[in-house]
């Protein structure tokens, strides 16, 4: 199958999931709830989107400078502007097809900085491994610092309904459930053994190995503490965007860092599910804010505000980067020739 056609199919599938999620979240909204969402959006203080945008730009710039640190041990020092532009174009590509951005930004930097693409792919694996580790740490910190809120949610909304169904089930239903569980486990074990040598399994193993090697390589870096600090600052900027966003709506302005951590955690997962998080981000953020007493409609409106600000930033700066890349590098190549 041609690569372009495969990317188109991926885009249609992921975008379709996003649209489906939007429909599922909004299909039962009453006209009164739609009016409340529109009223919340009209009353929002969009001037506060400016500092949120600034925090977003800082996070993207830090991501570019952090990426440069990974290239330094390989003997390459690309221009910071070229690296930043490549990062933004990569984000733009991710809006179309998830994970396409990683390939895109490696290709751009390989083209303009003459760095071997295979070496850049290695740095990307290391960077993504660190981001995954940061997300896992964020999840752990959020759960441990808010065990009362999240624990109550798990207890009332997950544990109790399951326990009630099990308590009301008769012996035959429990036996059938146990048989299904055993069958699923046996099927998974068979599939693992059957496809252990398949191309997909080998790819997954290689990816897992690359992620581990990427994380371990951080300890061998000359500027590892700078890398770690920049990683913390990147996620700090993400957290600041959410926290500043709370003040855009009067109904969320009282929320603190704890709620911002929860929204960042669940929203980051939503960004992975669909292109740019469309549909998934808004729905998950709305569910997270319900834990803090925010109504369904306000939580959904807030999710759209944050998503639109982040997406417009990527689209605007991403397209500017596409235009600026050839102009900047044309001037740089023309200058030595003229001298």
C-alpha positions as CSV (number, residue, x, y, z in Angstrom):
1,X,0.0,0.0,0.0
2,X,1.4,3.5,-0.9
3,X,2.6,5.4,2.1
4,X,0.5,8.5,1.2
5,X,-2.7,6.3,1.0
6,X,-1.8,4.7,4.3
7,X,-1.4,8.1,6.0
8,X,-4.7,9.2,4.5
9,X,-6.4,6.1,5.9
10,X,-4.8,6.7,9.3
11,X,-6.0,10.3,9.3
12,X,-9.6,9.3,8.4
13,X,-9.6,6.7,11.1
14,X,-8.2,8.8,13.9
15,X,-10.2,11.9,12.9
16,X,-13.3,9.7,12.8
17,X,-12.7,8.6,16.3
18,X,-12.4,12.2,17.4
19,X,-15.7,13.1,15.7
20,X,-17.4,10.1,17.2
21,X,-16.2,11.1,20.7
22,X,-17.6,14.7,20.2
23,X,-20.9,13.2,19.1
24,X,-21.0,10.8,22.1
25,X,-20.3,13.6,24.5
26,X,-22.8,16.1,23.0
27,X,-25.7,13.9,21.7
28,X,-27.6,14.0,25.0
29,X,-27.1,17.7,25.7
30,X,-30.4,19.6,26.2
31,X,-31.0,23.0,24.5
32,X,-30.6,24.5,28.0
33,X,-27.1,22.9,28.4
34,X,-26.1,24.2,24.9
35,X,-27.2,27.7,26.0
36,X,-25.1,27.4,29.1
37,X,-22.0,26.3,27.1
38,X,-22.5,29.2,24.7
39,X,-22.9,31.6,27.6
40,X,-19.8,30.3,29.3
41,X,-17.8,30.7,26.1
42,X,-19.1,34.2,25.5
43,X,-18.3,35.4,29.0
44,X,-14.8,33.9,29.0
45,X,-11.8,36.2,29.5
46,X,-9.9,35.5,26.3
47,X,-7.2,38.0,27.2
48,X,-5.8,35.4,29.6
49,X,-5.2,33.2,26.6
50,X,-2.2,35.5,25.8
51,X,0.0,34.3,28.8
52,X,-1.1,30.8,28.1
53,X,0.1,31.1,24.5
54,X,3.4,32.6,25.8
55,X,3.8,29.5,28.1
56,X,3.1,27.3,25.1
57,X,5.8,29.0,23.0
58,X,8.3,28.7,25.8
59,X,7.6,25.0,26.1
60,X,8.1,24.5,22.4
61,X,11.4,26.5,22.4
62,X,12.6,24.5,25.4
63,X,11.8,21.3,23.5
64,X,14.0,22.5,20.7
65,X,16.9,23.3,22.9
66,X,16.5,20.0,24.8
67,X,16.6,18.1,21.5
68,X,19.8,19.9,20.6
69,X,21.4,18.5,23.8
70,X,20.7,15.0,22.5
71,X,22.4,15.7,19.2
72,X,25.6,17.2,20.8
73,X,27.1,13.8,21.8
74,X,26.6,12.8,18.1
75,X,28.8,15.6,17.0
76,X,26.1,17.9,15.6
77,X,25.1,21.4,16.7
78,X,22.1,22.5,14.6
79,X,20.8,26.0,14.6
80,X,18.3,26.6,17.4
81,X,15.9,28.4,15.0
82,X,16.0,25.5,12.5
83,X,15.4,23.1,15.4
84,X,12.5,25.1,16.7
85,X,10.9,25.4,13.3
86,X,11.3,21.6,12.8
87,X,9.6,21.0,16.1
88,X,6.7,23.2,15.2
89,X,6.2,21.7,11.8
90,X,6.3,18.3,13.5
91,X,3.5,19.4,15.8
92,X,1.6,20.6,12.7
93,X,2.0,17.2,11.0
94,X,0.8,15.5,14.2
95,X,-2.6,17.3,13.8
96,X,-3.1,15.3,10.6
97,X,-1.7,11.9,11.6
98,X,-0.5,10.9,15.1
99,X,3.2,10.2,15.3
100,X,3.8,11.6,11.7
101,X,5.3,14.7,13.3
102,X,8.3,12.8,14.7
103,X,9.3,11.6,11.2
104,X,8.6,15.0,9.7
105,X,10.8,17.0,12.1
106,X,13.6,14.5,11.7
107,X,13.4,14.9,7.9
108,X,13.3,18.7,8.1
109,X,16.4,18.9,10.3
110,X,18.2,16.2,8.2
111,X,17.5,18.4,5.1
112,X,18.5,21.8,6.4
113,X,21.3,20.8,8.8
114,X,22.7,17.8,6.9
115,X,22.4,15.5,9.9
116,X,22.0,11.8,9.1
117,X,18.3,10.9,9.5
118,X,19.0,7.6,11.3
119,X,20.9,9.5,14.1
120,X,18.0,11.9,14.5
121,X,15.6,9.0,14.8
122,X,17.7,7.7,17.7
123,X,17.4,11.1,19.5
124,X,13.7,11.1,18.9
125,X,13.3,7.7,20.6
126,X,15.3,9.0,23.6
127,X,13.2,12.1,23.8
128,X,9.9,10.2,23.5
129,X,11.1,7.8,26.2
130,X,11.8,10.8,28.6
131,X,8.3,12.3,27.8
132,X,6.7,9.0,28.6
133,X,8.6,8.8,31.8
134,X,7.5,12.4,32.7
135,X,3.9,11.4,32.0
136,X,4.1,8.4,34.2
137,X,5.7,10.5,37.0
138,X,2.9,13.1,36.5
139,X,0.3,10.3,36.9
140,X,2.0,9.0,40.0
141,X,2.3,12.5,41.6
142,X,-1.3,13.4,40.8
143,X,-2.6,10.1,42.3
144,X,-0.4,10.2,45.4
145,X,-1.2,13.9,46.2
146,X,-5.0,13.5,45.6
147,X,-5.7,10.0,46.8
148,X,-8.8,11.3,48.5
149,X,-10.4,12.7,45.4
150,X,-9.3,10.1,42.9
151,X,-9.7,7.3,45.4
152,X,-13.3,8.3,46.1
153,X,-14.0,8.4,42.3
154,X,-12.5,4.9,41.8
155,X,-14.5,3.6,44.8
156,X,-17.9,5.1,43.9
157,X,-17.8,5.0,40.1
158,X,-15.8,1.9,39.4
159,X,-15.5,-0.5,42.4
160,X,-19.0,-0.2,43.8
161,X,-20.8,-0.7,40.4
162,X,-18.7,-3.8,39.6
163,X,-19.1,-5.1,43.2
164,X,-22.9,-4.6,42.9
165,X,-23.1,-6.5,39.6
166,X,-21.0,-9.4,41.0
167,X,-23.2,-9.5,44.2
168,X,-26.4,-9.7,42.1
169,X,-25.0,-12.4,39.8
170,X,-26.1,-16.0,40.3
171,X,-23.8,-19.0,40.3
172,X,-24.2,-19.7,36.6
173,X,-23.3,-16.2,35.6
174,X,-20.2,-16.2,37.9
175,X,-19.2,-19.5,36.4
176,X,-19.6,-18.1,32.9
177,X,-17.6,-15.0,33.8
178,X,-14.8,-17.1,35.1
179,X,-14.8,-19.3,32.0
180,X,-14.6,-16.2,29.8
181,X,-11.7,-14.7,31.8
182,X,-9.8,-18.0,31.6
183,X,-10.5,-18.3,27.9
184,X,-9.2,-14.7,27.3
185,X,-6.0,-15.4,29.3
186,X,-5.3,-18.6,27.4
187,X,-6.0,-16.8,24.1
188,X,-3.5,-14.1,25.0
189,X,-0.9,-16.6,26.0
190,X,-1.4,-18.5,22.7
191,X,-1.2,-15.3,20.7
192,X,2.0,-14.3,22.5
193,X,3.7,-17.6,21.7
194,X,2.3,-17.8,18.1
195,X,3.4,-14.3,17.1
196,X,6.5,-14.0,19.2
197,X,8.7,-14.2,16.0
198,X,6.4,-12.1,13.8
199,X,7.5,-8.7,12.4
200,X,5.1,-6.8,14.6
201,X,6.4,-8.5,17.8
202,X,10.0,-7.9,16.7
203,X,9.2,-4.2,16.1
204,X,7.6,-3.8,19.5
205,X,10.5,-5.5,21.2
206,X,13.0,-3.2,19.3
207,X,10.9,-0.2,20.2
208,X,10.9,-1.2,23.9
209,X,14.6,-1.8,23.8
210,X,15.1,1.6,22.1
211,X,13.0,3.4,24.8
212,X,15.1,1.8,27.6
213,X,18.3,2.6,25.9
214,X,17.1,6.2,25.3
215,X,16.4,6.6,29.0
216,X,19.7,5.1,30.1
217,X,21.6,7.3,27.6
218,X,20.5,10.4,29.5
219,X,22.8,9.4,32.4
220,X,25.8,9.4,30.0
221,X,25.1,12.9,28.6
222,X,27.6,15.7,29.3
223,X,24.7,18.1,30.1
224,X,22.3,15.7,31.7
225,X,21.3,18.1,34.5
226,X,20.4,20.7,31.9
227,X,18.4,18.1,30.0
228,X,16.5,17.1,33.2
229,X,15.9,20.8,34.2
230,X,14.5,21.6,30.7
231,X,12.3,18.5,30.8
232,X,10.9,19.7,34.1
233,X,10.4,23.2,32.8
234,X,8.6,21.9,29.7
235,X,6.0,20.1,31.8
236,X,5.9,23.1,34.1
237,X,4.8,25.3,31.2
238,X,2.1,22.7,30.3
239,X,0.9,22.9,33.9
240,X,0.9,26.7,33.8
241,X,-1.2,26.8,30.6
242,X,-3.9,24.8,32.4
243,X,-3.7,26.8,35.6
244,X,-3.9,30.1,33.7
245,X,-6.8,28.7,31.7
246,X,-8.8,28.2,34.9
247,X,-9.1,32.0,35.2
248,X,-10.6,32.3,31.7
249,X,-13.9,31.1,33.2
250,X,-15.5,32.4,36.4
251,X,-16.7,28.9,37.3
252,X,-13.2,27.5,37.2
253,X,-11.2,30.4,38.6
254,X,-11.2,29.0,42.1
255,X,-9.5,25.8,41.1
256,X,-5.9,25.3,42.2
257,X,-2.8,23.3,41.2
258,X,-4.3,20.0,42.2
259,X,-7.0,20.3,39.7
260,X,-4.5,21.6,37.1
261,X,-2.4,18.5,37.7
262,X,-5.4,16.2,37.1
263,X,-6.4,18.1,33.9
264,X,-2.9,18.0,32.6
265,X,-2.6,14.3,33.3
266,X,-5.9,13.2,31.7
267,X,-5.6,15.8,28.9
268,X,-2.1,14.5,27.9
269,X,-3.6,11.0,27.5
270,X,-6.4,12.6,25.3
271,X,-3.8,14.2,23.1
272,X,-2.4,10.8,22.3
273,X,-5.7,9.1,21.3
274,X,-6.8,11.3,18.4
275,X,-5.1,13.8,16.0
276,X,-4.3,16.8,18.2
277,X,-6.6,15.4,20.9
278,X,-9.8,16.4,19.0
279,X,-12.8,15.0,20.8
280,X,-10.8,13.0,23.3
281,X,-9.2,16.0,25.0
282,X,-12.5,17.8,25.6
283,X,-14.3,14.7,26.9
284,X,-11.5,13.6,29.3
285,X,-10.9,17.1,30.6
286,X,-14.7,17.5,31.3
287,X,-14.7,14.2,33.2
288,X,-11.6,15.3,35.2
289,X,-13.2,18.6,36.2
290,X,-16.3,16.8,37.4
291,X,-14.2,15.4,40.3
292,X,-13.7,19.0,41.5
293,X,-17.4,20.0,41.4
294,X,-17.4,21.6,38.0
295,X,-20.6,21.1,36.1
296,X,-20.7,19.0,32.9
297,X,-21.3,22.0,30.6
298,X,-18.6,24.3,32.2
299,X,-16.0,21.4,32.1
300,X,-16.8,20.8,28.4
301,X,-16.5,24.5,27.6
302,X,-13.2,24.7,29.4
303,X,-11.9,21.7,27.5
304,X,-12.7,23.4,24.2
305,X,-11.1,26.7,25.2
306,X,-7.8,25.1,26.2
307,X,-7.8,22.8,23.1
308,X,-8.5,25.7,20.7
309,X,-5.7,27.9,22.2
310,X,-3.2,25.1,21.9
311,X,-4.3,24.0,18.5
312,X,-4.3,27.6,17.0
313,X,-0.8,28.1,18.4
314,X,0.5,25.0,16.6
315,X,-1.3,25.8,13.4
316,X,-0.2,29.5,13.2
317,X,3.4,29.0,14.3
318,X,3.7,25.7,12.4
319,X,2.7,27.3,9.1
320,X,5.0,30.3,9.8
321,X,7.8,27.8,10.4
322,X,7.2,26.1,7.1
323,X,7.5,29.5,5.4
324,X,10.5,30.7,7.4
325,X,12.6,27.5,7.0
326,X,13.6,28.0,3.3
327,X,13.9,31.8,3.7
328,X,16.2,31.5,6.7
329,X,18.4,28.8,5.2
330,X,18.6,30.5,1.8
331,X,20.1,33.6,3.5
332,X,22.5,31.5,5.5
333,X,23.8,29.7,2.4
334,X,23.9,32.9,0.4
335,X,26.0,34.8,3.0
336,X,29.2,32.7,2.6
337,X,29.0,32.7,-1.2
338,X,28.7,36.5,-1.2
339,X,31.7,36.9,1.1
